[in-house]
């Protein structure tokens, strides 16, 4: 059973599992309704051997926006805990939980699964608590927790999509002096990591692409894939961060200029799509859309 199967990651995971010979059962809102502490998973879990839990609340919009942490916890913590209990009670063999590298903060170098949690926002806090629930409530069920970094690929939205729009504009960009390193993972690589998680040794892992990128090198590669010119101005990072504080964009600037790399991929797994090829494919798909 694959929850969140209609999402960006879920579609890729179902495709990867099908190619590998599995018969994924995609489950979405039309099957079980909203995910919360009282969701009935009985019919969806029937005759399943494993659960891949991708569904999560990532953003809060509309009437839920004032609820803050409670809205994240209801889905990501209590909804996950409820599913783990029901899966364990039914004798499901394995539970793969999609978490996030954000449980370890928003900056750092070569963070590992052994590092202490340091969540910095309500989403990351809820995922940290959900990880603990998965471990505590699983009983005899084997569990694998995946903590991917930023996921990208054709059709990606949010921050990566905004970055590609900037690159496509052809405007000079102030990234020439950024010498950071950030881990990323291509959507097809993450889907393959989920496939591997169905048979690997239980544990917590940090799948990522074959190499990390600086913001400057990532932008250059995206521009190459789009066939656009790339002019990067060497604006000092300290100046960029200062402007970010003044304009209220500091969190975004900090992510663009800071380093956050991970270590701890699954034994026996290598990302099938090389990092450079993955970025170029994403850029070409964007340019052709």
VOROLO-182633 format. One line per 4 residues: their letters; for each residue x, y, z of N, C-alpha, C. Coordinates in pm, whole numbers. Example, Ala and Ser with C-alpha at 12.3 -4.5 7.8 and 13.67 -1.06 7.14 Angstrom:
<atoms>
AS> 1319/-569/780/1230/-450/780/1320/-330/780  1285/-225/708/1367/-106/714/1290/3/787;
</atoms>
This chain:
<atoms>
XXXX> 84/-119/0/0/0/0/88/125/0  55/219/-86/129/345/-95/32/459/-66  54/530/45/-28/647/74/31/769/2  -53/868/-21/-6/985/-94/33/953/-237;
XXXX> -32/852/-294/10/801/-425/-16/898/-539  -102/996/-519/-132/1089/-628/-40/1210/-629  49/1220/-531/138/1335/-522/261/1322/-610  344/1425/-606/466/1430/-687/556/1310/-661;
XXXX> 580/1280/-534/663/1164/-500/586/1035/-518  460/1034/-479/381/912/-485/368/854/-625  347/939/-724/335/889/-861/465/823/-906  578/884/-872/707/828/-911/733/697/-837;
XXXX> 696/690/-710/716/568/-633/633/453/-690  507/478/-719/422/372/-775/477/323/-908  527/414/-991/585/375/-1119/710/291/-1098  796/330/-1004/920/256/-979/890/117/-923;
XXXX> 793/107/-834/758/-24/-778/698/-115/-884  617/-59/-971/559/-139/-1079/668/-192/-1172  764/-106/-1206/875/-151/-1291/956/-261/-1225  962/-259/-1092/1040/-358/-1019/963/-487/-995;
XXXX> 839/-495/-1042/763/-617/-1030/666/-621/-914  659/-514/-837/561/-507/-728/424/-468/-783  324/-486/-699/188/-444/-733/142/-342/-630  186/-217/-645/151/-116/-545/1/-89/-544;
XXXX> -51/-70/-424/-191/-32/-408/-195/117/-373  -224/203/-470/-226/348/-442/-347/385/-358  -324/460/-253/-432/501/-163/-429/652/-148  -545/713/-166/-557/858/-154/-681/896/-76;
XXXX> -715/1025/-80/-831/1074/-4/-960/1006/-48  -970/973/-176/-1094/911/-224/-1112/771/-168  -1005/712/-113/-1012/577/-56/-1039/579/95  -970/668/167/-979/667/314/-1024/800/372;
XXXX> -1045/900/289/-1080/1032/339/-957/1105/390  -979/1205/474/-868/1280/532/-790/1192/629  -659/1216/636/-575/1141/729/-570/1214/862  -606/1141/969/-603/1196/1104/-598/1080/1202;
XXXX> -612/1108/1328/-596/1003/1430/-706/898/1425  -817/927/1358/-927/832/1354/-950/765/1220  -861/783/1125/-879/724/992/-885/572/1000  -981/514/930/-993/368/925/-919/316/802;
XXXX> -809/244/826/-726/191/719/-755/44/689  -857/-11/754/-880/-155/746/-889/-211/606  -973/-154/522/-990/-206/387/-865/-184/303  -802/-69/318/-682/-39/239/-567/-133/273;
XXXX> -560/-177/399/-449/-263/443/-472/-411/413  -592/-445/372/-625/-585/351/-532/-650/248  -471/-762/288/-383/-842/201/-255/-769/161  -218/-663/232/-93/-594/202/23/-658/278;
XXXX> 140/-655/217/260/-707/282/347/-595/337  332/-475/284/413/-362/328/335/-233/309  372/-132/387/313/1/376/424/100/344  400/183/243/488/297/213/407/422/241;
XXXX> 442/490/350/361/605/395/426/735/351  371/791/242/422/916/185/334/1035/220  207/1012/244/112/1121/265/151/1205/386  143/1336/371/180/1426/480/121/1564/454;
XXXX> 107/1639/561/74/1780/548/205/1856/544  229/1926/433/354/1999/414/334/2148/434  217/2199/393/186/2341/406/52/2356/477  30/2472/536/-99/2505/596/-154/2628/526;
XXXX> -272/2612/468/-334/2724/397/-480/2734/436  -540/2846/404/-683/2865/427/-719/2865/574  -835/2806/610/-884/2815/748/-795/2744/849  -709/2651/804/-621/2580/896/-495/2659/930;
XXXX> -471/2771/863/-344/2840/877/-320/2892/1019  -428/2917/1094/-413/2968/1230/-386/2856/1331  -399/2732/1289/-385/2620/1383/-239/2581/1407  -150/2623/1317/-8/2601/1339/29/2456/1360;
XXXX> 102/2432/1468/157/2300/1495/48/2194/1506  -68/2229/1560/-175/2130/1576/-218/2072/1443  -225/2155/1340/-267/2107/1208/-164/2011/1150  -35/2042/1167/69/1950/1121/65/1820/1201;
XXXX> 51/1831/1332/55/1711/1417/-62/1617/1388  -178/1672/1360/-295/1586/1339/-271/1488/1224  -211/1537/1117/-184/1450/1001/-53/1375/1017  54/1449/1041/188/1391/1033/223/1305/1153;
XXXX> 179/1343/1272/205/1262/1391/91/1165/1418  -27/1219/1451/-137/1133/1493/-187/1045/1379  -192/1100/1257/-233/1019/1144/-136/905/1117  -6/934/1129/95/829/1109/89/726/1220;
XXXX> 79/771/1346/74/678/1459/-45/584/1446  -158/637/1404/-277/555/1385/-255/450/1277  -192/488/1167/-165/392/1060/-66/286/1105  37/325/1177/136/228/1226/68/125/1316;
XXXX> -16/170/1408/-86/77/1497/-169/-24/1419  -248/27/1323/-335/-63/1248/-254/-159/1162  -145/-111/1104/-61/-199/1023/3/-307/1109  54/-269/1226/116/-367/1315/13/-468/1364;
XXXX> -106/-422/1397/-211/-512/1445/-251/-613/1340  -239/-577/1213/-277/-667/1104/-160/-755/1059  -46/-742/1123/66/-828/1089/140/-788/963  129/-661/924/204/-614/807/353/-630/834;
XXXX> 428/-674/733/568/-707/755/662/-588/764  634/-483/687/729/-371/681/655/-239/662  710/-136/726/654/-1/718/765/94/677  749/157/560/846/256/511/785/394/530;
XXXX> 853/476/610/801/609/642/886/717/578  822/804/501/892/915/437/895/1034/533  1012/1060/587/1032/1174/675/1102/1285/595  1191/1357/655/1261/1468/589/1392/1495/660;
XXXX> 1491/1539/585/1619/1576/645/1603/1697/736  1491/1767/723/1467/1885/806/1453/1852/954  1435/1725/988/1431/1691/1131/1565/1720/1198  1671/1735/1119/1804/1765/1173/1841/1912/1161;
XXXX> 1746/1996/1121/1772/2139/1113/1765/2190/971  1830/2303/947/1830/2362/813/1970/2394/765  2071/2357/842/2209/2371/794/2297/2271/866  2410/2243/807/2502/2145/863/2578/2078/751;
XXXX> 2682/2005/787/2765/1936/689/2771/1788/725  2733/1704/629/2737/1559/644/2661/1513/768  2540/1564/787/2459/1519/899/2425/1371/880  2419/1296/989/2399/1152/983/2275/1112/1060;
XXXX> 2226/988/1040/2111/941/1117/2135/937/1267  2260/937/1310/2291/934/1454/2287/1071/1519  2280/1177/1440/2277/1312/1496/2144/1338/1567  2145/1417/1675/2021/1445/1747/1927/1533/1665;
XXXX> 1797/1514/1680/1701/1598/1607/1717/1745/1643  1694/1831/1544/1698/1976/1565/1597/2043/1473  1469/2004/1480/1369/2060/1388/1351/2209/1412  1329/2283/1303/1326/2429/1313/1191/2489/1279;
XXXX> 1094/2408/1235/960/2462/1209/857/2356/1244  730/2394/1236/623/2305/1280/617/2177/1198  643/2188/1070/644/2069/985/753/1971/1030  874/2022/1050/985/1935/1090/962/1877/1229;
XXXX> 903/1956/1319/872/1904/1453/775/1787/1442  671/1802/1361/572/1695/1347/632/1570/1286  726/1586/1195/793/1470/1135/887/1403/1236  954/1482/1319/1039/1427/1423/956/1343/1520;
XXXX> 844/1395/1560/756/1322/1651/697/1198/1584  669/1207/1455/616/1092/1382/720/981/1373  846/1017/1351/952/916/1350/954/838/1481  944/910/1592/945/844/1723/825/751/1737;
XXXX> 709/793/1686/590/709/1693/607/583/1609  666/596/1492/690/479/1406/776/377/1480  882/424/1543/972/332/1614/904/269/1735  825/349/1806/766/304/1932/649/208/1911;
XXXX> 570/229/1808/444/157/1792/451/41/1693  567/18/1633/576/-79/1524/571/-224/1569  600/-252/1695/598/-389/1743/696/-476/1666  646/-588/1612/732/-680/1535/747/-637/1389;
XXXX> 680/-533/1349/686/-487/1211/820/-416/1185  887/-453/1077/1013/-388/1042/984/-247/990  1070/-153/1027/1049/-14/984/1173/43/917  1150/122/814/1255/198/747/1209/342/740;
XXXX> 1292/433/788/1263/575/784/1358/641/686  1304/711/588/1384/781/488/1376/931/513  1493/995/512/1500/1141/532/1562/1207/409  1486/1228/306/1543/1289/186/1566/1438/204;
XXXX> 1662/1494/130/1675/1640/123/1573/1694/23  1593/1815/-26/1502/1874/-123/1487/1783/-245  1363/1756/-283/1333/1668/-396/1301/1754/-519  1358/1717/-633/1335/1794/-755/1316/1698/-871;
XXXX> 1271/1752/-982/1249/1674/-1102/1143/1741/-1187  1116/1689/-1305/1013/1748/-1391/879/1758/-1319  821/1876/-1319/694/1897/-1253/704/1943/-1109  827/1962/-1059/843/2005/-920/786/2145/-901;
XXXX> 736/2172/-781/681/2303/-749/766/2369/-641  712/2473/-581/771/2543/-466/906/2603/-498  1003/2593/-404/1128/2668/-415/1209/2634/-539  1217/2507/-574/1297/2469/-690/1236/2524/-818;
XXXX> 1105/2523/-825/1036/2579/-941/1062/2730/-951  1060/2798/-837/1088/2942/-838/1231/2969/-883  1325/2884/-840/1463/2901/-883/1474/2883/-1034  1405/2786/-1090/1412/2764/-1235/1351/2881/-1311;
XXXX> 1247/2941/-1258/1192/3060/-1323/1293/3174/-1324  1367/3189/-1214/1472/3291/-1211/1578/3265/-1316  1622/3141/-1325/1725/3105/-1423/1674/3128/-1564  1550/3089/-1590/1493/3102/-1724/1476/3247/-1765;
XXXX> 1467/3338/-1669/1448/3479/-1702/1568/3538/-1775  1685/3478/-1756/1806/3530/-1818/1864/3651/-1749  1803/3694/-1638/1855/3809/-1565/1986/3773/-1495  2074/3870/-1475/2191/3845/-1391/2146/3810/-1248;
XXXX> 2209/3710/-1190/2170/3664/-1056/2287/3679/-959  2260/3715/-833/2368/3748/-738/2425/3626/-666  2452/3519/-741/2493/3395/-677/2640/3360/-700  2715/3448/-765/2850/3414/-807/2948/3390/-695;
XXXX> 2924/3447/-576/3017/3433/-464/2975/3324/-365  2868/3253/-395/2820/3150/-302/2901/3022/-321  2965/2977/-215/3048/2857/-220/2996/2750/-124  2866/2741/-114/2806/2644/-23/2798/2506/-87;
XXXX> 2743/2410/-15/2714/2277/-67/2579/2234/-9  2492/2182/-97/2362/2134/-51/2331/2000/-116  2278/1909/-34/2233/1780/-86/2094/1795/-146  2070/1725/-256/1941/1721/-323/1914/1576/-360;
XXXX> 1790/1548/-401/1763/1415/-457/1661/1427/-570  1695/1366/-681/1609/1362/-799/1491/1270/-773  1375/1305/-825/1254/1231/-796/1266/1083/-829  1327/1048/-942/1341/907/-978/1440/836/-886;
XXXX> 1539/908/-836/1632/848/-740/1563/821/-607  1479/913/-563/1406/890/-439/1309/773/-453  1242/765/-566/1151/654/-589/1225/521/-586  1345/518/-641/1425/396/-638/1472/364/-497;
XXXX> 1499/468/-418/1537/446/-278/1422/382/-200  1299/422/-230/1183/360/-167/1174/213/-207  1197/185/-333/1200/45/-377/1301/-35/-296  1420/19/-280/1525/-50/-205/1487/-64/-58;
XXXX> 1412/32/-6/1372/29/134/1281/-87/167  1219/-147/68/1132/-261/92/1209/-388/125  1339/-389/97/1418/-511/121/1545/-486/201  1581/-361/226/1706/-333/296/1692/-360/446;
XXXX> 1804/-351/516/1802/-369/661/1721/-256/724  1634/-286/821/1557/-179/885/1648/-73/946  1601/51/946/1681/159/1002/1638/293/949  1718/395/978/1694/532/932/1803/570/835;
XXXX> 1764/625/720/1860/649/612/1839/787/549  1948/834/487/1948/965/421/1981/949/272  1886/907/191/1914/895/47/1935/1032/-15  2027/1040/-111/2053/1165/-180/2116/1134/-315;
XXXX> 2134/1238/-397/2197/1222/-528/2345/1189/-515  2405/1159/-630/2544/1113/-632/2644/1222/-597  2604/1349/-598/2692/1457/-556/2609/1573/-504  2673/1657/-423/2610/1779/-374/2644/1894/-468;
XXXX> 2567/2003/-458/2587/2118/-545/2598/2246/-463  2681/2338/-510/2671/2476/-464/2556/2540/-539  2501/2646/-482/2393/2717/-551/2440/2767/-687  2562/2819/-692/2615/2872/-818/2625/2763/-924;
XXXX> 2680/2648/-887/2695/2540/-985/2561/2482/-1026  2467/2476/-933/2334/2428/-967/2268/2520/-1069  2279/2651/-1047/2220/2747/-1139/2285/2738/-1277  2417/2723/-1280/2486/2710/-1409/2437/2587/-1485;
XXXX> 2418/2477/-1414/2373/2354/-1479/2228/2367/-1526  2144/2430/-1447/2006/2453/-1489/2002/2539/-1615  2084/2644/-1617/2088/2731/-1735/2134/2654/-1858  2232/2567/-1839/2279/2485/-1951/2167/2398/-2005;
XXXX> 2092/2335/-1915/1982/2249/-1958/1872/2325/-2028  1852/2450/-1990/1748/2532/-2052/1795/2601/-2179  1926/2597/-2204/1980/2670/-2317/1977/2820/-2297  1992/2864/-2171/1988/3006/-2139/2127/3054/-2101;
XXXX> 2151/3183/-2119/2276/3240/-2073/2274/3247/-1921  2392/3245/-1861/2400/3245/-1715/2504/3347/-1671  2459/3458/-1617/2549/3561/-1566/2530/3569/-1415  2632/3525/-1340/2625/3525/-1195/2715/3636/-1140;
XXXX> 2657/3727/-1068/2731/3839/-1010/2789/3798/-875  2915/3833/-848/2980/3792/-722/2942/3883/-605  2815/3883/-570/2767/3964/-457/2807/3894/-327  2873/3962/-234/2914/3899/-108/2795/3838/-34;
XXXX> 2816/3719/21/2709/3649/91/2659/3731/210  2750/3797/282/2709/3878/397/2614/3989/355  2639/4048/239/2551/4153/189/2414/4096/153  2412/3978/90/2286/3915/55/2203/3885/179;
XXXX> 2270/3834/283/2197/3802/406/2147/3928/475  2227/4033/472/2183/4160/529/2062/4215/458  2062/4208/327/1946/4253/250/1826/4165/279  1850/4036/300/1741/3946/334/1673/3983/464;
XXXX> 1752/4024/563/1694/4066/690/1610/4193/673  1659/4283/591/1587/4410/569/1456/4387/494  1458/4297/398/1342/4277/311/1249/4166/359  1285/4099/467/1201/3991/517/1214/3861/441;
XXXX> 1321/3848/362/1341/3725/284/1460/3644/337  1500/3670/461/1621/3606/513/1614/3452/509  1503/3387/547/1502/3241/542/1535/3185/404  1479/3246/299/1508/3199/163/1653/3226/126;
XXXX> 1704/3343/165/1844/3376/136/1938/3282/210  1903/3250/335/1987/3159/413/1996/3022/348  1884/2975/293/1887/2845/225/1971/2851/98  1962/2960/26/2039/2975/-98/2188/2983/-72;
XXXX> 2227/3041/41/2368/3069/66/2433/2972/163  2353/2901/244/2409/2813/345/2432/2672/294  2507/2595/370/2534/2455/336/2446/2363/420  2399/2256/356/2326/2151/428/2343/2021/350;
XXXX> 2433/1938/396/2461/1811/329/2437/1697/425  2402/1582/369/2369/1466/451/2456/1347/414  2460/1253/505/2533/1128/484/2450/1018/550  2459/898/497/2386/789/559/2289/719/467;
XXXX> 2327/702/341/2241/631/245/2236/482/278  2141/412/222/2122/271/249/2236/188/192  2277/88/267/2379/-5/218/2328/-74/92  2414/-80/-8/2378/-150/-130/2295/-69/-227;
XXXX> 2271/58/-196/2191/141/-287/2276/253/-343  2265/274/-473/2326/387/-541/2218/454/-626  2214/587/-629/2113/654/-712/2132/619/-859  2029/570/-926/2045/525/-1065/2070/637/-1166;
XXXX> 2023/758/-1136/2041/870/-1229/2150/962/-1174  2263/980/-1246/2368/1070/-1198/2315/1211/-1175  2373/1280/-1078/2321/1411/-1036/2318/1511/-1151  2427/1522/-1226/2430/1620/-1334/2323/1590/-1439;
XXXX> 2308/1463/-1474/2206/1424/-1570/2067/1457/-1519  2045/1435/-1390/1914/1462/-1330/1878/1611/-1337  1975/1696/-1305/1950/1841/-1310/1923/1885/-1454  2003/1835/-1548/1982/1871/-1688/1846/1825/-1738;
XXXX> 1805/1704/-1701/1673/1654/-1743/1561/1741/-1686  1577/1782/-1562/1476/1868/-1500/1467/2002/-1571  1583/2060/-1601/1586/2189/-1670/1527/2180/-1809  1559/2073/-1882/1505/2056/-2017/1354/2039/-2015;
XXXX> 1304/1964/-1917/1160/1947/-1905/1092/2080/-1875  1155/2161/-1789/1099/2292/-1757/1097/2382/-1880  1206/2382/-1955/1215/2467/-2074/1114/2426/-2180  1079/2297/-2183/986/2249/-2283/841/2251/-2240;
X> 817/2295/-2117/679/2293/-2066/603/2420/-2105;
</atoms>
